[in-house]
Amino acid sequence: MDTVLELRQVTQVYVNDSRATLAVEDLSFAVKRGEFISLVGPSGCGKTTVLSMLAGLLKPTRGEVIVGGERVLSPSPRIGYMLQQDYLFPWRTILDNVLIGLELSGRKTEQSIAFTRSLLHELGLGAFEKRMPHELSGGMRQRAALVRTLAMEPDVLLLDEPFSALDMAIKLQLEDLVQATLRKRGKTAVLVTHDLAEAAAMSDRIIVLARNPGRYFSSFRIPEAMSSALPTEARRMSGFQPIFDRIWEALEISGGKEA
Ligand SMILES: Nc1ncnc2c1ncn2[C@@H]1O[C@H](COP(=O)(O)OP(=O)(O)OP(=O)(O)O)[C@@H](O)[C@H]1O
């Protein structure tokens, strides 16, 4: 597997009103094509900052962010971003919402519309394309947000707490659906989550960050039997709890039990 995404000695300093905050210091890691990684760590360790740099929304103060062999200097269609909130436009139908990225980037063609509609079907929203967002449940809206992201055919998906606003049952279903959809397409994914069990169930590898300033602390590879299973299946495996305990312990040492 080749490396598709890399942070090279990245430092991020925020400066507001002459006050500087060292958010991330000298952070390096690489992610291989098709790999699913999670970033976990105590609040304020820089997880969202790292995603913003990967998305090209924030330029590192020092160091480089590389995606697909190129330096990330601005947002790019090869990098998709899915957030806790779905940001669907209330005045647009679901189909018009999921086509918006293609529309804005001038890539809306018969072919891309057909592809997007096939994604809606695959994610169980085929019958809802003419509905308005308020007619859908929270889980369905998040599925629509995933379709909107995948419609752009990104190589890398950045997932910032995409399930945290959902009920437990919907969250578990969506974890399975998202992971299976990304795996099937060989997508590379970086998930930020406060839910350690979610990280352990969904990922191939987990990177633990420490805070003050945000920096690399440790990483864990999830055994293949677990990472290749659906997250709900992985959660039931006998090896799951020991892995969870090891990551939990790392978090305690890294500066806060709060993930
Ligand atoms: N725009 C900003 N201006 C100044 N400081 C910021 C800004 N955004 C984040 N920070 C600071 O940078 C550090 C990292 O923040 P960040 O939001 O990336 O952490 P996080 O791990 O995602 O936190 P959480 O888990 O609470 O969402 C924190 O100290 C935070 O206060």
The ligand as an ORCA input file, in Angstrom:
! r2SCAN-3c Opt
* xyz 0 1
  N      -9.129     29.637     15.964
  C      -8.399     29.433     17.060
  N      -7.754     30.452     17.661
  C      -6.996     30.271     18.761
  N      -6.812     29.090     19.350
  C      -7.450     28.020     18.813
  C      -8.281     28.136     17.655
  N      -8.779     26.904     17.343
  C      -8.286     26.064     18.279
  N      -7.487     26.726     19.157
  C      -6.740     26.147     20.279
  O      -5.884     25.153     19.724
  C      -5.847     24.004     20.558
  C      -6.339     22.801     19.774
  O      -7.715     22.965     19.456
  P      -8.552     21.893     18.622
  O      -9.932     22.421     18.497
  O      -7.822     21.572     17.367
  O      -8.507     20.638     19.591
  P      -9.434     19.343     19.620
  O      -8.564     18.216     20.033
  O     -10.143     19.208     18.309
  O     -10.459     19.720     20.764
  P     -11.885     19.092     21.101
  O     -11.659     17.641     21.343
  O     -12.318     19.809     22.335
  O     -12.769     19.368     19.901
  C      -6.702     24.344     21.780
  O      -5.840     24.851     22.764
  C      -7.618     25.426     21.279
  O      -8.025     26.267     22.317
*
